[in-house]
């Protein structure tokens, strides 16, 4: 470190830093001492500027939020293709659209339920699976397949359902309304 840098750094620490900044600086000094003890005086941590440039080039940010959304969307698609190669392009597009709202390259003709990023056709399918499972109508093989793909899928589905759908499902599963009434109300909800 050049002498002028050292003087400026010490001046900042001793005369201008707040208590919080001193805590951060103290932690940095402890970490640096540990790194020197383990690795010698060579810098261990990557250069923040170089790291930022690498990340930016990886994600192709193009200096905009839209560029970041597209990069995240492309990354999600790569992961889906890698982990679930059996999915069709339409299914991949649907999943990506549900996970990253507003990132669909093609329009969602069926729209989404108000307050939910999940497309209505996918939401309808999820509701059907959840209802079938909750009423004991789902076969073991389908349940196990969903669990292999998603883990605790009933809990994940439930958390993703908007409140009006949760309320209607609860009424039906607890037997407070019959199946035809439930189907009629659910159809109306999904047409919102």
C-alpha positions in Angstrom: 0.0 0.0 0.0 1.4 3.4 -0.9 2.1 5.8 1.9 -0.6 8.2 0.8 -3.2 5.4 0.7 -2.2 4.4 4.2 -2.6 7.9 5.5 -6.0 8.4 3.9 -7.2 5.0 5.2 -6.0 5.8 8.8 -7.5 9.3 8.6 -10.9 7.8 7.5 -10.8 5.1 10.3 -9.7 7.5 13.1 -11.6 10.6 12.2 -14.6 9.9 10.0 -15.9 6.4 10.4 -19.1 5.5 12.3 -19.4 2.8 14.9 -20.9 0.4 12.4 -18.2 1.1 9.9 -15.5 0.4 12.6 -17.2 -2.9 13.2 -17.0 -3.8 9.5 -13.4 -2.7 9.3 -12.5 -4.7 12.5 -14.0 -7.8 11.0 -12.1 -7.2 7.7 -8.8 -6.9 9.6 -9.5 -10.1 11.5 -10.3 -11.9 8.2 -7.2 -10.5 6.5 -5.0 -11.7 9.4 -6.5 -15.2 9.1 -5.9 -15.2 5.4 -2.3 -14.1 5.8 -1.7 -16.7 8.5 -3.2 -19.5 6.2 -2.0 -18.4 2.8 0.8 -15.9 3.3 0.7 -12.3 2.1 -0.7 -13.1 -1.3 -4.2 -11.7 -1.8 -6.7 -14.6 -1.3 -10.0 -12.8 -2.0 -10.8 -12.0 -5.6 -10.6 -8.5 -6.9 -14.2 -7.1 -6.5 -13.9 -5.2 -9.7 -12.8 -8.2 -11.7 -15.4 -10.4 -10.0 -18.2 -7.9 -10.9 -16.9 -7.8 -14.5 -17.0 -11.6 -14.7 -20.5 -11.9 -13.3 -21.7 -9.2 -15.6 -20.3 -11.0 -18.6 -21.8 -14.3 -17.4 -25.3 -12.9 -17.1 -25.1 -10.6 -20.1 -26.8 -7.8 -18.2 -26.8 -5.3 -21.0 -27.1 -2.6 -18.4 -30.8 -3.1 -17.8 -33.4 -4.9 -15.7 -34.9 -6.4 -18.8 -31.4 -7.8 -19.7 -31.2 -9.3 -16.2 -34.6 -10.9 -16.5 -33.7 -12.4 -19.8 -30.4 -13.8 -18.4 -32.2 -15.3 -15.4 -34.9 -16.7 -17.6 -32.2 -18.3 -19.9 -30.4 -19.7 -16.9 -33.7 -21.2 -15.6 -34.4 -22.8 -19.0 -30.9 -24.3 -19.1 -31.4 -25.9 -15.6 -34.9 -27.2 -16.5 -33.5 -28.8 -19.7 -30.6 -30.3 -17.8 -32.8 -31.6 -14.9 -35.9 -32.6 -16.8 -35.0 -33.3 -20.4 -38.3 -35.1 -20.9 -40.3 -31.8 -20.8 -41.6 -30.3 -24.0 -40.7 -26.7 -25.0 -44.3 -25.6 -24.1 -43.9 -27.1 -20.6 -40.5 -25.5 -20.1 -42.0 -22.1 -21.3 -44.9 -22.6 -18.9 -42.7 -23.4 -15.9 -40.3 -20.5 -16.7 -43.2 -18.1 -17.0 -44.6 -19.2 -13.6 -41.2 -19.0 -11.8 -40.1 -15.7 -13.4 -43.2 -13.5 -13.8 -43.2 -11.2 -16.8 -40.4 -13.0 -18.5 -42.4 -15.0 -21.0 -41.2 -14.6 -24.5 -44.7 -15.6 -25.8 -47.9 -14.3 -24.4 -49.9 -16.3 -21.9 -53.2 -16.9 -23.7 -54.9 -18.3 -20.7 -53.7 -15.5 -18.4 -52.9 -15.9 -14.7 -55.2 -15.9 -11.7 -55.3 -12.4 -10.1 -52.6 -12.3 -7.4 -50.8 -15.3 -8.8 -48.0 -15.7 -11.4 -49.1 -19.2 -12.2 -50.9 -19.5 -15.6 -54.5 -20.6 -15.2 -54.2 -23.8 -17.1 -51.3 -24.9 -14.9 -53.1 -23.7 -11.8 -56.1 -25.8 -12.8 -54.0 -28.9 -13.2 -52.3 -28.3 -9.8 -55.7 -27.9 -8.2 -56.9 -31.2 -9.8 -53.8 -33.0 -8.5 -54.1 -31.5 -5.0 -57.8 -32.3 -4.8 -57.2 -35.9 -6.0 -54.5 -36.3 -3.4 -56.4 -34.8 -0.5 -59.5 -37.0 -1.2 -57.3 -40.1 -1.4 -58.2 -40.6 -5.1 -54.6 -40.2 -6.4 -52.8 -43.4 -7.2 -49.5 -44.0 -5.3 -47.4 -44.0 -8.5 -48.5 -40.4 -9.4 -47.9 -39.2 -5.9 -44.4 -40.8 -5.8 -43.6 -39.3 -9.2 -44.5 -35.8 -8.1 -42.5 -36.3 -4.8 -39.5 -37.4 -6.8 -39.8 -34.3 -9.0 -40.7 -31.7 -6.4 -40.3 -33.1 -2.9 -43.2 -32.1 -0.6 -45.4 -31.2 -3.5 -48.8 -30.9 -1.6 -47.3 -28.2 0.7 -45.7 -26.4 -2.2 -48.9 -26.4 -4.2 -50.9 -25.2 -1.2 -48.6 -22.3 -0.6 -48.8 -21.3 -4.3 -52.6 -21.2 -4.4 -54.2 -17.8 -4.0 -56.4 -17.4 -0.9 -59.8 -17.7 -2.6 -58.8 -21.0 -4.0 -57.4 -22.2 -0.7 -60.7 -21.3 0.9 -62.8 -23.2 -1.7 -60.5 -26.2 -1.5 -60.8 -26.2 2.3 -64.6 -26.1 2.1 -64.7 -29.0 -0.4 -62.1 -31.2 1.3 -63.8 -30.8 4.7 -67.1 -31.8 3.1 -68.8 -28.4 3.6 -69.9 -28.3 -0.1 -70.6 -31.1 -2.6 -68.5 -31.8 -5.6 -70.8 -30.2 -8.2 -71.0 -27.0 -6.2 -67.2 -27.1 -5.8 -66.7 -27.6 -9.5 -69.0 -24.8 -10.4 -67.4 -22.3 -7.9 -63.9 -23.4 -9.0 -64.7 -22.8 -12.7 -66.0 -19.4 -11.9 -62.9 -18.6 -9.8 -60.6 -19.7 -12.6 -62.4 -17.5 -15.2 -61.6 -14.4 -13.2 
